Amino acid sequence: MARAMSTPTGATSLRRTHVIWSLLAASALGAIVWLGWSAKATEQLAHLESLQCAIPAPAANSPRPAMVWVPGGELELGDTVYPEELPIRKVKLAGFWIDRTEVTNDDFAAFVAATAYKTVAERAVDPLLRPQLPPEMRLPGAVVFISPNSLSGKGSATQWWRYVAGANWRHPGGPGTDIAGRGAFPVVTVTIEDAHAYAQWKGAVVPSEAQWEWAARGASNTRIDEHAQPKAANTWQGLFPVANSGEDGFVGLAPAACYTPNALGLFDMIGNAWELTRDAYTPSHAVLASESLPTPEQARAKTLVKTPSQAAAPAAQHVIKGGSFLCAPNYCMRYRAGSRQGQEDDLAVSHVGFRTVVMAPGP
């Protein structure tokens, strides 16, 4: 999850090493895990937050009511805030359907009920794949954001991220937390493997990086004050990671569709939860992984198959887009359509979710 967390502007080396498995392993020994969604200072705000937001009715006679049609066009992919967003390049895209919202807990629960699927976070870590991990970090679990009361030293990310045994999509904060009453919230603590499995069950695919960005831009290349912190999105207001005022209505993850949709009618493309794409992460836009992968099925196969030579190698990563509720001006300016980070394929995190696309004729 090295770069899936909020990262400090300009701190390239820290961005690249935030919560990779080796750093987590080093910090986990002797750490006291504090379970919960946020610091005690924000708990009173959190319990007053809405558990569901009204979603406007889809267009009459829509062939895919839970999705939005995105017309094709030529995307100017990328941005100029961080090096990995460059170079800005043109990518031609055919039209496609994309989910109106992030996949929710209710959506994912239906998939699990139908297939008995077990997510990556619900499985023990294979010691052959991660021999450097201590035994407690091979237990099923995920990385959870813990808002600290104060910071020490240079503000290492391990002060607000913890590997929590027992954390998964049903218990996103670990044991003692659950999703009861939170069916309308985006499903989190899922990996690219989990996203591919859900999408296949739905007859869909995980979007490519370019598809996701084109949809987030409203099928337009217009950039209007895009670098400013958005008002109609779930981001962090205050000094990250110790104080979130909740001015946008939420101090943590919000239910789907609580904010104004974009020009296409898509909700939460920016903020709330990072969203997985099917593109393997590359450090720039010079080459897009999707350009060398003819089909989404090949992308999924590449994610699932590991050779013995890959066993002890650093985890492969896929691109995530859109930022999350943890993005703040002082620490993460990734609440933009053109932003991107890499997310470890085998590490689930409490602020990463996804949506799906379908390649089919438009309305």
C-alpha positions in Angstrom: 0.0 0.0 0.0 3.1 2.1 -0.3 1.4 5.0 -2.1 -2.2 4.3 -1.4 -2.0 6.4 1.7 -2.1 10.2 1.8 1.4 11.4 1.1 3.2 14.7 1.7 3.7 17.1 -1.2 7.2 16.8 -2.6 8.3 14.0 -0.3 9.0 11.5 -3.1 11.0 9.0 -1.1 8.4 8.8 1.7 5.5 8.5 -0.9 7.2 5.5 -2.4 7.7 3.6 0.9 4.7 4.5 3.2 3.1 1.1 3.9 4.8 -1.6 1.9 4.9 -4.9 3.6 8.5 -4.5 4.8 7.8 -1.2 6.5 4.7 -2.6 8.1 6.7 -5.6 9.4 9.3 -3.4 10.9 6.8 -1.1 12.6 4.4 -3.9 13.7 6.6 -5.5 16.3 5.7 -4.0 19.7 3.0 -1.8 18.3 -0.3 -1.4 20.2 -3.1 -1.6 17.8 -5.8 1.0 18.4 -8.9 -0.1 16.6 -11.4 2.4 15.3 -12.1 4.7 12.4 -10.6 7.9 13.8 -9.2 9.5 16.9 -11.4 10.0 20.0 -11.5 13.7 19.2 -13.7 12.9 16.2 -15.8 10.1 17.6 -18.7 12.4 18.6 -18.9 13.8 15.1 -18.7 10.3 13.5 -21.7 8.9 15.4 -23.9 11.7 14.1 -23.2 11.0 10.4 -25.7 9.7 7.9 -25.7 6.0 7.2 -27.3 6.4 3.8 -27.8 9.1 1.2 -30.6 9.4 -1.4 -29.6 8.5 -4.9 -31.6 10.2 -7.7 -33.6 7.9 -9.9 -31.8 6.8 -13.1 -32.9 8.0 -16.5 -36.2 6.5 -17.6 -35.9 3.3 -19.6 -32.1 3.1 -19.0 -30.8 -0.3 -20.1 -28.4 -0.3 -17.2 -30.0 1.6 -14.3 -27.1 1.2 -11.9 -24.6 2.5 -14.5 -23.9 5.7 -16.5 -23.0 5.8 -20.2 -19.7 7.5 -20.9 -19.3 8.6 -24.6 -16.0 7.9 -26.2 -13.4 10.6 -27.0 -9.8 11.5 -26.7 -8.5 12.0 -23.2 -5.6 14.1 -22.1 -4.4 11.7 -19.5 -2.6 12.9 -16.4 -1.8 16.1 -14.5 1.2 18.1 -13.3 1.2 18.0 -9.5 3.3 14.8 -8.9 5.9 13.2 -11.2 3.9 10.0 -11.7 1.1 12.0 -13.4 3.4 12.9 -16.3 3.7 13.0 -19.2 0.2 14.3 -20.1 -0.7 12.3 -23.2 -3.6 11.7 -25.5 -5.5 8.4 -25.2 -8.5 7.5 -27.5 -11.4 5.7 -25.8 -14.5 4.0 -27.0 -17.7 4.6 -25.1 -18.5 2.4 -22.1 -20.9 2.0 -19.1 -19.6 2.6 -15.6 -21.2 2.2 -12.2 -22.9 5.3 -10.8 -21.3 4.7 -7.4 -18.5 2.8 -5.9 -19.4 -0.9 -5.3 -21.2 -0.9 -1.9 -21.1 -3.3 1.0 -24.6 -4.5 0.0 -23.4 -5.1 -3.5 -20.4 -7.0 -2.4 -22.4 -9.0 0.2 -24.7 -10.2 -2.6 -21.6 -11.4 -4.5 -20.2 -13.2 -1.5 -23.6 -14.8 -0.7 -23.8 -16.1 -4.3 -20.3 -17.4 -4.6 -18.9 -18.0 -1.1 -15.9 -15.9 -2.2 -13.2 -15.2 0.4 -11.3 -11.9 0.0 -7.5 -11.6 0.2 -7.8 -10.0 3.6 -9.7 -13.0 4.9 -6.9 -15.4 4.0 -3.7 -16.0 5.8 -0.5 -14.7 4.1 1.5 -17.4 2.4 5.0 -17.3 4.2 6.6 -18.3 0.9 5.4 -15.1 -0.7 6.2 -12.9 2.3 9.1 -14.6 4.2 10.1 -11.4 5.8 6.9 -10.9 7.8 6.6 -11.8 11.5 4.0 -14.5 12.3 1.4 -11.9 13.6 1.4 -10.2 10.2 0.7 -13.4 8.3 -2.7 -13.6 10.0 -5.7 -12.6 7.8 -6.1 -8.8 8.1 -5.7 -5.4 6.5 -4.1 -2.0 7.0 -6.3 0.4 8.9 -6.1 4.1 9.3 -5.8 5.2 13.0 -5.9 9.0 13.6 -3.2 9.7 16.2 -3.7 12.3 19.0 -0.2 13.6 18.3 2.8 13.0 16.1 6.4 12.3 17.0 9.7 12.5 15.1 9.3 13.2 11.4 5.8 12.0 11.2 6.3 8.5 10.0 3.2 7.0 8.3 3.4 4.1 10.7 2.0 6.4 13.4 -1.4 6.4 11.6 -1.4 3.1 9.7 -1.5 -0.3 11.4 -1.8 -3.8 10.1 -4.8 -5.2 12.0 -5.4 -8.9 12.2 -9.1 -9.6 11.6 -9.7 -6.5 9.5 -11.6 -7.2 6.3 -14.6 -6.0 4.2 -17.0 -7.1 7.0 -14.8 -5.6 9.7 -13.0 -2.6 8.1 -11.6 -1.3 11.3 -10.8 -4.8 12.7 -12.5 -6.9 15.3 -15.0 -4.9 17.2 -16.1 -3.0 14.1 -18.6 -4.1 11.5 -20.7 -2.9 8.6 -24.1 -3.4 10.2 -26.3 -0.6 9.0 -23.6 0.4 6.5 -24.8 -1.4 3.5 -24.8 1.8 1.5 -21.1 2.5 2.2 -18.4 1.7 -0.4 -16.9 -1.7 0.2 -13.2 -1.3 1.3 -10.3 -3.5 2.4 -10.5 -5.2 -1.0 -7.7 -5.9 -3.4 -7.4 -6.0 -7.2 -8.0 -9.7 -7.1 -11.2 -9.2 -5.2 -12.3 -6.5 -7.6 -11.7 -8.7 -10.6 -13.7 -11.6 -9.0 -16.7 -9.3 -8.3 -16.6 -7.8 -11.8 -16.5 -11.2 -13.5 -19.5 -12.3 -11.4 -21.4 -9.1 -12.6 -20.4 -9.6 -16.2 -18.3 -6.5 -16.0 -14.6 -5.6 -15.8 -12.5 -3.3 -13.6 -12.0 0.0 -15.5 -8.6 0.9 -17.0 -6.8 4.0 -15.7 -7.8 5.9 -18.8 -11.4 4.9 -18.7 -11.7 5.9 -15.0 -10.1 9.3 -15.6 -12.2 10.0 -18.7 -15.3 9.2 -16.7 -14.1 11.3 -13.7 -13.6 14.3 -16.0 -17.1 14.0 -17.3 -15.9 12.9 -20.8 -14.2 16.2 -21.2 -10.7 17.5 -21.0 -11.7 20.8 -19.3 -9.8 21.5 -16.1 -11.4 24.1 -13.9 -9.6 24.9 -10.7 -8.9 21.2 -10.5 -5.9 21.5 -8.1 -8.0 23.2 -5.4 -9.5 21.0 -2.6 -13.1 20.2 -3.9 -16.0 21.3 -1.9 -18.4 18.6 -3.1 -16.4 15.6 -2.1 -15.4 13.7 1.0 -11.8 14.8 1.8 -9.9 15.9 4.9 -10.5 19.3 6.4 -7.9 20.3 8.9 -4.4 19.2 9.8 -3.8 15.7 8.6 -3.6 13.2 10.3 -4.5 14.6 13.8 -7.6 16.8 13.2 -10.5 16.5 10.8 -13.2 19.1 11.4 -15.7 17.2 9.2 -16.9 20.3 7.5 -17.9 18.2 4.5 -20.3 16.2 6.7 -18.0 13.2 7.4 -14.8 12.6 9.3 -14.4 9.1 7.8 -15.8 7.1 4.9 -19.2 8.4 3.7 -22.1 6.4 2.2 -22.3 6.4 -1.6 -23.8 9.4 -3.4 -23.8 11.9 -0.5 -22.2 14.6 -2.7 -23.2 16.3 -6.0 -22.5 14.0 -9.0 -20.2 15.1 -11.9 -21.5 16.2 -15.3 -22.2 12.6 -16.3 -24.1 11.8 -13.1 -21.3 9.8 -11.4 -20.9 10.0 -7.7 -17.8 10.1 -5.6 -15.3 9.8 -8.4 -13.2 12.2 -6.3 -12.6 11.6 -2.6 -14.3 9.2 -0.2 -12.5 5.9 -1.2 -9.6 5.4 -3.6 -10.7 3.3 -6.6 -8.8 0.4 -8.1 -8.1 0.1 -11.9 -7.0 -2.8 -13.9 -3.7 -1.1 -15.0 -0.5 -2.3 -13.4 1.2 0.6 -11.8 4.1 2.3 -13.7 6.1 5.3 -12.4 4.9 7.5 -15.2 2.5 7.8 -18.2 5.3 7.1 -20.7 3.9 3.6 -21.0 0.4 2.5 -19.9 0.1 -1.1 -18.7 -3.3 -1.4 -20.4 -1.7 -0.7 -23.8 0.2 -4.0 -23.6 -2.8 -6.0 -22.2 -5.2 -6.8 -25.0 -8.1 -7.9 -22.7 -9.2 -7.4 -19.0 -9.1 -11.2 -18.7 -5.4 -11.2 -19.3 -5.0 -8.4 -16.7 -6.8 -10.6 -14.2 -4.8 -13.6 -15.0 -1.5 -11.7 -14.5 -2.7 -10.6 -11.1 -3.6 -14.1 -9.9 -0.7 -16.1 -11.2 2.7 -16.0 -9.4 5.8 -17.9 -10.3 8.4 -19.2 -7.8 10.8 -16.5 -8.8 8.2 -13.9 -7.8 7.7 -15.3 -4.3 10.1 -13.0 -2.4 9.8 -10.1 -4.8 8.1 -6.8 -3.8 4.4 -7.0 -4.3 3.2 -5.9 -7.8 0.9 -2.8 -7.8 -2.1 -1.5 -9.7 -3.1 2.0 -10.2 -5.7 3.6 -7.9 -7.5 6.8 -8.7 -9.4 9.7 -7.2 -8.0 10.1 -3.7 -9.9 9.4 -0.5 -11.4 11.0 2.6 -7.8 11.2 3.9 -6.6 13.6 1.3 -5.8 17.1 2.7 -3.9 20.1 1.2 -1.1 19.7 3.7 -0.5 16.1 3.0 -2.2 14.7 -0.1 -3.4 16.7 -3.2 -4.8 13.6 -4.9 -8.4 14.7 -4.9 -8.1 15.2 -8.7 -9.1 13.1 -11.7 -5.5 13.1 -13.0 -4.0 11.9 -9.8 -2.7 8.3 -9.4 -0.9 6.1 -7.0 0.2 2.4 -6.8 -1.5 0.0 -4.5 0.0 -3.4 -3.6 -1.9 -6.3 -5.1 -1.7 -8.4 -1.9 -2.5 -5.8 0.7 -6.0 -4.6 1.6 -6.5 -1.1 3.0 -9.4 0.6 4.8 -9.8 3.4 2.3 -9.6 1.6 -1.1 -12.6 0.4 -3.0 -13.6 0.1 -6.7 -16.4 0.3 -9.4 -16.8 -1.6 -12.6 -17.4 -0.9 -16.3 -19.2 -2.8 -19.1 -18.2 -2.5 -22.8 -21.6 -2.5 -24.5 -23.6 -0.3 -26.9 -24.8 3.0 -25.5 -28.4 4.1 -24.9 
